[in-house]
Amino acid sequence: QVQLVESGGGLVQPGGALRLSCAASGGIFSVMGWYRQVPGKQREMVATISYGPTINYTDSVKGRFTISRDAAKNTVDLQMNNLKPEDTAVYYCYAREILRASNYWGKGTLVTVSS
């Protein structure tokens, strides 16, 4: 059974930093990453990392966020610096499982950027 468990969300002031972590289990994962969603809007990709590594960021976080992965531990982290109020969202861990050819999601962790 595939499980993704996130940690690290919370409240931070503008300009502050947070680190999100996700631990995946129960499979072999090709792509891992983070998406976010604001109520009333579609879930959007924040950052993904695959073997290579190939890394992608949405334009609005480039230069501020850094994704990293420990393939041996099946963990993926997102270091978020210089946070802005528009980064406020529920952040979801994502993983693509190779054997099942399926996408999996964590339950989400809330990040609130506010003074």
N, C-alpha and C positions, 0 to 999 in steps of 0.2 A: 504494500500500500504506500503510495507516494504521499509524503507530507512536506509542507513548507511552513516553517515557523519563523515569524519575524519578531524583531525586538528593536527598541531604540527610538521610538517616536516620542513626541512630547511637545511642550511649549517652549519657544525660544524667541528672544527679541530680534528684531531686524538687525542684520549684520552678524548674527551669531552663527553657531555651527551645531550640527547634530550628525551622528553616525547611525545609520540603519544597518542591521545585520539580519541575514536569513540563512537558516540551516535547512537543507533539503535531505530527505532520506527516502529509501525504498525504490531507487532507480538509478539509471545512468543518464546524466543530463548533458545535452549538447549546448544549448543556450540558456543562460540565466540572466536575470535582470530585474529592473524595477519599473513599475508603471505607477501612475497616480490618477486620482479622480476627485473632482469637485462636484458637489451635488448639482444635478441638472446638466452636467457636461459629460462628454464621452471620456472613457479612460484613455490616457495618453502615455506613450512610451517616454520614460525619463532617460534610461540608460540600459544597454544590454551588453553582454560580454560572452563571446564564444571562444572555442579553441582557436589558438593562433598566437595571441588572442586578437580577435576582431572586436573592437569596441565602438559603440554608437551612442551618441548623446543627442537629445533634443536641443535645438539651438539655444533655447532660453537658459539652459543650465551649463553650457560650455564655459570652461574656465572657472566654474564655481564648484561643480560636483565631480567626484572621482569614484568610479566603480572599480572594484577589485574582486578577485575570485581565488579561492583556495580549492583547486580541483580535487585534491586528495581528501579534503574534509567536506566537500560539497557545500561550501558556504559562499555567499556573495554579500559584499558590503557596499554601502553607498555613503561616502563621506560628503557631507553637504556643508559648504562654507558660504559665508556672505549671504545668508538666507534672506529672502525678501517676502513680504506679505503675500505676494502672488504664488509663492511656493506652498502655501497652505493647502493641504489636501490629505486624503487617505492614500497612503503609499502601499502598493501591493508588490510582494515578491512574485517573480515569474520564473518558471523553468519549463523547458521543452525536454520531455523524456524520450530517449531514443528508442527503446524496445517497444513501447506502446505507441510511439508516434503521436503523442498527445501533449497538450499544454496544461500546466497546473499553476494554481494560484494560492498564495497565502491568504489569510483572513483579513489582512490589512492592518496598518498601524497609522494613527493620526499624527500628522505634523502640523502644528499651528505656529505661525510666525506673526507675532503681535507684540506691540509695546503696551 
